[in-house]
Structures are given as structure tokens and as C-alpha cells.
Amino acid sequence: MPDRKSIASQQWYSSYTDSAGIIANGVWRFTFANASAGVKSTPYKSNWITMTKNQWYIIRMRLVADSNNSHQSLLFGFNNVPAAGTQTDIAANVLFGIPTIWTWQETPMLVHGTSTTGIPQFQFKASTAGSVYMDEIQIINAAPTLVDANRYNTRLHYPYGNFDVSSDTMGWGHEIYYGAGRAPAISVSNGVLNLNFARATFGAGQKGIKWTANNNVQGPGHAYTVPINADREVGVRLTMAKQSGNFNSLGIILVAAYGVQTSGQQNFGIAPSNFIAAADVGQLVEGTIRTVGKAINPFYIFQFGLRSDQPGVLTIDDVDLDFDQDDPYYGDSTLFPL
């Protein structure tokens, strides 16, 4: 697999007891000889499933490590095999540090096109010698709690996410999207952000940009670290529309959030933490792109990005961070209507 020189050895175990004394029966063991080991696993085609447009699916697996670690566990959901001209939704939840008690790792995915090629995929990357155990992996046709619980107060209401005025662009740090040669032209009008991909082509001729929230604090090293309720769900959303152009080849729209341990921390990927993301890849579709996942850390950085190999204009609006601010059922609009 990428970044690893050797594959983890694999065995079936009748049971495994975690550090809290919790037993799981019938588990899959992956053993790393050293930090150069890893594994990537995708189900056979006969096990792919049908996914339906505009529905949520929760891809999840139950796992545990045998000792404290900085191993990476990458869990993905796909509604298609990514390719140019194919609409594909991808969801991801990356753990930096696998817990030593049985834990559900989840990556909810909002599907934008009906397909018969829905699949999970997982990867483990070792930080040292040791073992990781998996109890089961599932796909559930259901919305995550942050979406399904009908909470009315889940939004950060980031003041620079609606692009009502041109100065809203100051609430974001900008960089060229990986793989693109240049950034699209940027303007704000009629309450939306306009991204003009004029003369975009394949390869290095692609245009793209990635924006990270900075809460209007300028200069490098000022990504906005938003306080979050750990052990509850967090997410990022945006709304995209096509003003002109087809965007039916090899585009990308991404929303992502990164967990950090302290306010103002800029480097992520330090265990324990996680990264959640969702992307529309290939043939882009209009509508809402959302990522949701369980928060591990007390602060999160959030961003969005777009890249295209075709000319045209995309509009972006309603970029925001979502997070569960309530105790269960407290403040739900069905119980306490406005």
C-alpha cells in the first residue's frame, strides 16, 4: 500500500479482550512487524451494494489496538469507483491513534447519485510493531445523529461563510489545491462566492483552490480552531451551484475538519486526533456537500476546496461548521418549538 513497504500479516481469532475487559468474538487480527507495515482492504465486487440518491449511509467498523500507539486507521465510503466522467461521493474518517478499547469508527456519507457500486474501504498504517483487531464492518442506510436528531442549534454560523459581501473572503486562508497549476478567478456577487475556472484543462492545467477558516486573522499560522464538544458529532457543509460550464469530467469539491488538542494549535495528525472529510469527485453535482463524524478533540479546524479540469463558473454559499451543542433531546425543535 502507499507509504508502506510491507503488508500486515492477518489471522482470524476466536476472541479478543481489550484493555477494559470487553470481549469480542470472531475477530480479524492485523499484525505489524514494524512501522513500515500497513494494509488496504476493499470488498470483492460481489459484495458491493446499491446506494440511492439523496440518502445517508453510515460506513463504520469496530476496532481496537493492543497497546498505546500512533497507528493510523483510514475508513472510506464510496458510492462509485472514482473515474473521469463518473459522479462519485467519497467520505473519510482518519484516526491518528487507534484506541485500546473496542471503538466504532464511523464515516457518514450523503449520496448524490444512485449506483450499484457502494463500498467501504479501510487502511491501517503502523507507527510501530503491534496488532490491530477488527470485530465487524457495516454499512447502514441512516442519517448521522447530527442530521437526524432535528437539532435546531447545530450551526456555528461562521460570519464569513455566506459571502454576502466581498470582505467575507478575508475570513479564509487561501492556497492552490494540490494537483492544480493555478487558482480560479475569485469574486463575490449576489450573495455567493464565484469561482471562475476559465481555460482550465487536464493535468497541470487544472485550476483549484483550498480555503481554511481563519476568523479574519490574517497571515500564516492562523487557522481558526473552533471549540467543540468532544465525543459528539462535528461536520462541515457547503452549497454549490453551476453558473456556467458542465463540470462533468474530473472535478473535486471537498469539505473537511481536523481535530487538534489545544486552541490555536496549527499542526494536526498528532495522536489522539482525527480528520473527517467528504468529497464529490469526477462529474460534479449541484447541491449540498456535507461531512459528519465523531469529534475526538476539543477543537477543530475546517476548510473547503475545489478543483476542475474544465472551464466554467461555480458558485459557493452557506459554508459552515456543524456541531452537536445539546445534551440528548435538549433544545430539539420538535420538543421546544421556536
Order of alpha helices (4+ residues) and beta strands (2+ residues): beta-beta-beta-beta-beta-beta-beta-beta-beta-beta-beta-alpha-beta-beta-beta-beta-beta-beta-beta-beta-beta-beta-beta
